[in-house]
Amino acid sequence: NAGVTQTPKFQVLKTGQSMTLQCAQDMNHNSMYWYRQDPGMGLRLIYYSASEGTTDKGEVPNGYNVSRLNKREFSLRLESAAPSQTSVYFCATRAGWGTDTQYFGPGTRLTVL
Amino acid sequence: GESVGLHLPTLSVQEGDNSIINCAYSNSASDYFIWYKQESGKGPQFIIDIRSNMDKRQGQRVTVLLNKTVKHLSLQIAATQPGDSAVYFCAEIQNQAGTALIFGKGTTLSVSS
């Protein structure tokens, strides 16, 4: 099992460009999350999907959109990238039954020039 | 302001010593807490969790203590090894609907041989 996978691992964008970060899981988990991590900070929640077909805003949703494509995949889109979105992005999943533990992917390091 | 925080940003110990990493939280309604370990360039890795109906939980070489009276959480690592060097985050559940994790800023543990 690969667990939680994220693509790409690294990306450099120019201000105003758009891109989509991909996340996939093979653990049959119901809930999926997108976080960002800035230097010296903990992770902050951008968006989450409690179950297939639903999405909700987290603490820092501005400038992002998400799509829960199916149970396995949860994508994060930056429509018009800004330097303030330079960060490391992590996807996480949670089973949704009997446990609140979240499992994280390896991250995508994004730089916006 | 931030709900979950750690007392010290860095902790340096000698190999073989016991390490204690502390965390304070402010939301008395939080009922689930997790400790994560994050190595450089990787996603957070689950270490141990505890629910608010417990005050202690043990794993392999790790123990989490929860003091709800003073809203304090600690992670104890026995016989610390160089491989334990990483950033450690505590996180809490604040939103039962989405079970979004709120992270502290992290403590960097450095283990010297």
Interface residues (C-beta under 8 A of the other chain):
Chain A: V4 S31 Y33 G40 M41 G42 L43 R44 L45 Y48 A50 D56 G58 E59 F90 A92 R94 D100 T101 Q102 Y103 F104 G105 P106 G107
Chain B: E2 V4 P9 Y32 I34 Y36 G41 K42 G43 P44 Q45 F46 D49 F89 A91 I93 A97 G98 T99 A100 L101 I102 F103 G104 K105 G106
